[in-house]
Amino acid sequence: MKIAFVGKGGSGKTTLAALFARHLAASTPAAPLLAFDADINQHLAAALGMPEDEAVPLPALGDHLTEVKEYLRGSNPRISSAAAVIKTTPPGRGSRLLRVAESNPLYDRLVRDVGGVRLAVTGAFAAEDLGVACYHSKVGAVELLLNHLIDEAGEYVVVDMTAGADSFASGLFTRFDLTVLICEPTLRSTGVYRQYVDYARDFDVRLAVVGNKVDDAADVTFLREQVGDDLLTWIGRSAFVKAAERGRILPITDLEPTNAAALRAIRIALDSCVKDWARYTAQAVEFHLRNATAWANERAGEDLADQIDPEFVLGTDVVPALRQSWPVR
C-alpha cells in the first residue's frame, strides 16, 4: 500500500512520515517497506535518525535519472530510448517492474537503510539548479518509480511530499492509496486542507486528515468543525518528538501510547483501502498524455502517446510475465 504525507510547512509532515515508517519497520513481523523523501527540503533521513552532518550523503535519485529510465524501459518496444522516457511514462509489455522488497540494481545503488527503514531520496534543490532544473524534475524519478512499482497487501511505500500545494502540481499525487494531510488546529492550516480537498476531489484521491500538535479536547473539536469526517486521528504534544528534534532518536516503542495508537489508526485506514489497478493505470495514462501534449512531444521530437500500451494494466497478475532482472548498463 502506498501512502503520502502532505501539509503546509512546519505542520509536522516529515515528523509524521518518519514516525509512521518507523512504526511499520518495528511491527512484528517487520512489514516490507520502502520510503521516499520527495520534499524540496530533504529532512526525512534526519527524522529517521541519520545525523545531519553524515559524512557520506545518501545517493540522490535526481542524479541517477538516466539510469532509472534505462532500467525501467527494459525491452518495451514502444519506448524508443531512455531519452524519450519522461516522469509520467507508464509501463507496458517489456518494461521492468519493481516490487517493494527485492534486490535489483536500482535499489542496490540508490536505496539505503536509515534507522531500520529502506530510504531513497530525490536530492536537495541546490543553488546551482536555478535556471537549469526545478523541484518537479527532481521528483520525476519518484513518480517514474511508483508508476512501475507493484505493491501488495502488507507491503508499504511511504512518501514524504513537499509542503504546500506543490504536492498537487504533477501526477505524483495520484500514485497513492491514501494521502494523509497533517493539519494543525489553526485556521491557516485548515485553510490548506480546503485547498487540498478541491484537488483531491477532482482526481478521486483518498484524503485523510491527521491532526498534529493537539493540546486538548478543544483542539480536537476545532479540527472536527473544520474538516468534519476527514479527521482520522491526531497526535498530541510529544516529549518523544521533542527529543528527536533535539537530536535524540529514541526507540519507537518509547512513543506515548496515545500517539502510538494514532499511528495504528493510520495503518488500519491504509490497509482498508481497496486496490484498483485499472484506475491507477488510467490515471498514469491521463497525466502522461497531458505532459506529452503540453511540452514533452516537442522536447522528444516524437509523439509520446505512442508509449502507451493500450492492453496493459499494472497489477500483481502481470508480474510472472513481465518481471525481469537485467543489470543497469
C-alpha positions as CSV (number, residue, x, y, z in Angstrom):
1,M,0.0,0.0,0.0
2,K,1.3,3.4,-0.9
3,I,0.8,6.4,1.4
4,A,1.8,10.1,1.1
5,F,2.2,12.7,3.8
6,V,1.4,16.3,2.8
7,G,0.8,19.5,4.7
8,K,1.9,23.1,5.0
9,G,5.4,23.9,6.0
10,G,6.0,23.4,9.7
11,S,2.9,21.3,10.3
12,G,5.0,18.2,11.2
13,K,4.6,16.4,7.9
14,T,8.1,14.9,7.8
15,T,8.0,14.0,11.5
16,L,4.8,12.1,11.0
17,A,6.1,10.3,7.9
18,A,9.1,9.2,9.8
19,L,7.1,8.1,12.8
20,F,4.8,6.0,10.6
21,A,7.7,4.5,8.7
22,R,9.4,3.6,12.0
23,H,6.1,2.2,13.3
24,L,5.9,-0.1,10.2
25,A,9.5,-1.2,10.5
26,A,9.1,-2.1,14.1
27,S,6.0,-4.2,13.6
28,T,6.2,-7.9,14.2
29,P,6.9,-9.3,11.7
30,A,8.5,-6.3,10.2
31,A,6.5,-5.0,7.2
32,P,8.2,-4.9,3.8
33,L,8.8,-1.1,3.5
34,L,10.3,1.4,1.2
35,A,10.3,5.2,1.9
36,F,11.0,8.2,-0.4
37,D,11.9,11.7,0.6
38,A,10.2,13.7,-2.2
39,D,10.3,17.0,-0.3
40,I,12.2,20.0,-1.7
41,N,13.7,20.2,1.8
42,Q,15.4,16.9,2.5
43,H,14.9,16.1,6.2
44,L,13.3,12.6,6.3
45,A,16.7,10.9,6.7
46,A,17.4,13.1,9.8
47,A,13.9,12.4,11.2
48,L,14.7,8.7,10.8
49,G,17.9,9.1,12.8
50,M,20.7,9.9,10.4
51,P,22.9,12.8,11.7
52,E,22.5,16.0,9.6
53,D,26.3,16.0,9.1
54,E,26.6,12.4,7.9
55,A,30.0,12.1,6.2
56,V,28.6,10.0,3.2
57,P,25.5,11.6,1.8
58,L,22.7,9.4,0.5
59,P,22.7,8.9,-3.3
60,A,20.2,11.2,-4.9
61,L,17.6,9.8,-7.4
62,G,17.8,13.1,-9.3
63,D,21.5,12.4,-10.0
64,H,20.7,9.0,-11.5
65,L,17.6,9.7,-13.6
66,T,19.1,8.3,-16.8
67,E,19.9,5.0,-15.1
68,V,16.4,4.8,-13.7
69,K,14.9,5.4,-17.1
70,E,17.1,2.9,-18.8
71,Y,16.4,0.2,-16.3
72,L,12.6,0.7,-16.3
73,R,12.4,0.9,-20.0
74,G,13.6,-2.7,-20.3
75,S,12.7,-4.1,-23.7
76,N,9.5,-2.2,-24.1
77,P,9.2,-1.7,-27.9
78,R,7.0,1.3,-27.5
79,I,9.8,3.4,-26.0
80,S,12.5,4.4,-28.5
81,S,15.2,5.3,-26.0
82,A,15.8,6.2,-22.4
83,A,16.0,9.9,-23.5
84,A,12.3,9.6,-24.6
85,V,11.2,8.5,-21.1
86,I,9.6,11.2,-19.1
87,K,8.4,11.2,-15.5
88,T,4.9,10.0,-16.4
89,T,5.9,7.3,-18.9
90,P,3.7,4.3,-18.0
91,P,4.9,0.7,-18.1
92,G,3.9,-1.7,-20.8
93,R,4.8,-5.1,-22.0
94,G,8.6,-5.4,-21.9
95,S,9.0,-2.8,-19.1
96,R,10.8,-3.7,-15.9
97,L,8.6,-3.7,-12.9
98,L,9.6,-3.2,-9.3
99,R,8.5,-4.8,-6.0
100,V,8.7,-3.2,-2.6
101,A,11.2,-5.6,-1.1
102,E,13.5,-7.1,-3.7
103,S,17.1,-6.9,-4.8
104,N,17.6,-5.0,-8.1
105,P,20.3,-2.8,-9.5
106,L,18.4,0.4,-8.8
107,Y,17.7,-0.4,-5.1
108,D,21.3,-1.6,-4.7
109,R,22.6,1.7,-5.9
110,L,20.0,4.2,-4.6
111,V,18.3,2.8,-1.5
112,R,20.0,2.9,1.9
113,D,18.9,1.6,5.4
114,V,18.4,4.6,7.7
115,G,17.2,3.7,11.2
116,G,15.8,0.4,10.1
117,V,13.9,2.0,7.1
118,R,14.9,1.5,3.5
119,L,15.1,5.0,2.1
120,A,15.6,6.7,-1.2
121,V,15.9,10.5,-1.6
122,T,15.3,12.8,-4.5
123,G,18.2,15.0,-3.6
124,A,18.1,18.6,-2.4
125,F,17.3,21.5,-4.6
126,A,20.6,23.5,-4.6
127,A,21.5,27.0,-5.8
128,E,23.3,25.6,-8.8
129,D,19.9,24.1,-10.0
130,L,18.5,27.6,-10.5
131,G,17.8,28.2,-14.2
132,V,18.5,24.7,-15.3
133,A,16.3,22.5,-13.1
134,C,13.3,22.6,-10.9
135,Y,11.8,20.7,-8.0
136,H,9.5,18.7,-10.2
137,S,12.4,17.4,-12.3
138,K,13.9,16.1,-9.1
139,V,10.8,14.2,-8.0
140,G,10.2,12.9,-11.5
141,A,12.3,9.8,-10.6
142,V,9.9,9.1,-7.7
143,E,6.8,9.3,-10.0
144,L,8.5,7.1,-12.6
145,L,9.4,4.5,-10.0
146,L,5.9,4.5,-8.5
147,N,4.4,4.1,-12.0
148,H,6.4,0.8,-12.3
149,L,6.1,-0.4,-8.7
150,I,3.7,-3.2,-7.7
151,D,2.8,-3.5,-4.0
152,E,0.5,-6.0,-2.3
153,A,-1.4,-6.0,1.0
154,G,1.1,-5.9,3.9
155,E,3.7,-4.1,1.8
156,Y,4.2,-0.4,2.2
157,V,5.6,2.6,0.4
158,V,5.8,5.8,2.5
159,V,6.5,9.1,0.7
160,D,7.2,12.5,2.4
161,M,5.9,15.0,-0.2
162,T,6.8,18.7,-0.4
163,A,5.0,21.2,1.7
164,G,2.1,23.2,0.3
165,A,0.1,22.9,-2.9
166,D,3.2,21.8,-4.9
167,S,2.2,18.3,-3.8
168,F,-0.6,18.5,-6.4
169,A,1.4,20.1,-9.2
170,S,2.1,16.8,-11.0
171,G,0.6,13.4,-11.5
172,L,2.6,12.1,-8.5
173,F,-0.3,12.9,-6.1
174,T,-2.4,10.2,-7.8
175,R,0.1,7.5,-7.1
176,F,-1.1,6.7,-3.5
177,D,-3.8,4.5,-1.9
178,L,-4.1,7.1,0.9
179,T,-2.9,10.7,1.2
180,V,-2.5,12.0,4.7
181,L,-2.8,15.7,5.3
182,I,-1.1,16.8,8.5
183,C,-3.2,19.6,10.0
184,E,-2.6,21.8,13.0
185,P,-5.6,23.2,14.9
186,T,-5.3,26.6,13.3
187,L,-7.3,28.5,10.7
188,R,-4.2,28.7,8.4
189,S,-3.7,25.0,8.5
190,T,-7.3,24.1,7.9
191,G,-7.4,26.6,5.1
192,V,-4.7,24.5,3.4
193,Y,-7.0,21.5,4.0
194,R,-9.7,23.1,2.0
195,Q,-7.3,23.8,-0.9
196,Y,-6.2,20.2,-0.9
197,V,-9.7,18.8,-0.8
198,D,-10.5,20.6,-4.0
199,Y,-7.5,19.0,-5.8
200,A,-8.2,15.5,-4.3
201,R,-11.9,15.6,-5.2
202,D,-11.1,16.3,-8.9
203,F,-9.0,13.2,-9.2
204,D,-10.7,10.8,-6.7
205,V,-7.8,10.9,-4.3
206,R,-8.4,9.4,-0.9
207,L,-7.6,12.0,1.7
208,A,-7.4,11.7,5.5
209,V,-6.6,14.4,8.0
210,V,-4.3,13.7,10.9
211,G,-4.2,16.5,13.5
212,N,-0.8,17.4,14.9
213,K,0.3,19.5,17.9
214,V,-3.0,18.8,19.6
215,D,-3.1,20.0,23.2
216,D,-6.6,19.3,24.4
217,A,-10.2,18.4,23.6
218,A,-10.8,22.0,22.4
219,D,-8.2,21.5,19.6
220,V,-9.9,18.2,18.6
221,T,-13.3,20.0,18.5
222,F,-11.9,22.8,16.4
223,L,-10.4,20.3,13.9
224,R,-13.7,18.4,13.7
225,E,-15.6,21.6,13.0
226,Q,-13.1,22.5,10.2
227,V,-12.5,19.2,8.4
228,G,-15.5,17.0,9.5
229,D,-15.3,13.3,8.9
230,D,-12.0,13.6,7.2
231,L,-10.3,13.8,10.6
232,L,-8.9,10.3,11.1
233,T,-6.9,10.7,14.2
234,W,-4.5,13.1,15.9
235,I,-1.0,13.4,17.5
236,G,-0.7,15.2,20.8
237,R,2.3,17.2,22.1
238,S,5.1,14.7,22.4
239,A,8.2,14.6,24.5
240,F,9.3,11.8,22.2
241,V,9.1,14.1,19.2
242,K,10.8,16.9,21.1
243,A,13.7,14.7,21.9
244,A,14.1,13.7,18.2
245,E,14.0,17.4,17.2
246,R,16.9,17.9,19.6
247,G,18.9,15.1,18.1
248,R,17.9,12.2,20.5
249,I,16.3,9.5,18.5
250,L,14.6,7.2,21.0
251,P,13.2,3.7,20.2
252,I,9.8,3.9,18.6
253,T,8.5,1.8,21.5
254,D,9.0,4.8,23.7
255,L,6.4,6.8,21.8
256,E,3.5,7.9,24.0
257,P,0.7,5.3,24.0
258,T,-1.9,7.7,22.6
259,N,0.4,8.8,19.8
260,A,1.3,5.1,19.1
261,A,-2.5,4.4,18.8
262,A,-2.8,7.2,16.2
263,L,-0.1,5.5,14.1
264,R,-2.1,2.3,14.3
265,A,-5.2,4.1,13.2
266,I,-3.3,5.4,10.1
267,R,-2.2,1.9,9.3
268,I,-5.7,0.5,9.7
269,A,-7.1,3.2,7.4
270,L,-4.4,2.4,4.8
271,D,-4.9,-1.3,5.0
272,S,-8.6,-0.8,4.4
273,C,-8.1,0.9,1.1
274,V,-9.1,-1.3,-1.9
275,K,-6.6,-1.6,-4.7
276,D,-7.9,-0.5,-8.1
277,W,-5.1,-1.2,-10.6
278,A,-7.2,-0.3,-13.6
279,R,-7.9,3.2,-12.1
280,Y,-4.2,3.5,-11.1
281,T,-3.1,2.7,-14.7
282,A,-5.7,5.1,-16.2
283,Q,-4.5,8.0,-14.1
284,A,-0.9,7.4,-15.1
285,V,-2.0,7.4,-18.8
286,E,-4.0,10.6,-18.3
287,F,-1.1,12.6,-16.9
288,H,1.3,11.2,-19.4
289,L,-1.0,12.4,-22.3
290,R,-1.2,15.8,-20.6
291,N,2.5,16.1,-20.4
292,A,3.1,14.8,-23.9
293,T,0.8,17.4,-25.4
294,A,2.0,20.3,-23.1
295,W,5.7,20.0,-23.6
296,A,7.2,16.5,-23.9
297,N,6.4,15.8,-27.5
298,E,8.2,18.9,-28.7
299,R,11.2,18.1,-26.5
300,A,11.4,14.4,-27.5
301,G,10.7,15.1,-31.2
302,E,8.2,12.3,-31.3
303,D,4.6,11.6,-30.2
304,L,4.9,10.1,-26.7
305,A,1.3,9.0,-26.7
306,D,2.8,6.0,-28.7
307,Q,4.4,4.9,-25.4
308,I,1.0,3.9,-24.0
309,D,0.3,0.1,-24.3
310,P,-3.5,0.0,-24.5
311,E,-3.7,-3.6,-23.5
312,F,-1.5,-3.3,-20.4
313,V,-2.9,-2.8,-16.8
314,L,-0.4,-2.7,-14.0
315,G,-1.1,-5.2,-11.2
316,T,0.0,-8.3,-9.4
317,D,-1.2,-10.6,-12.1
318,V,1.4,-9.2,-14.6
319,V,4.4,-10.0,-12.5
320,P,5.2,-13.5,-13.8
321,A,5.1,-12.4,-17.4
322,L,6.9,-9.0,-17.1
323,R,9.2,-9.2,-14.0
324,Q,12.8,-9.2,-15.2
325,S,16.2,-8.7,-13.5
326,W,18.5,-7.2,-16.1
327,P,21.5,-5.2,-14.9
328,V,21.8,-1.5,-15.4
329,R,24.1,-0.8,-18.4
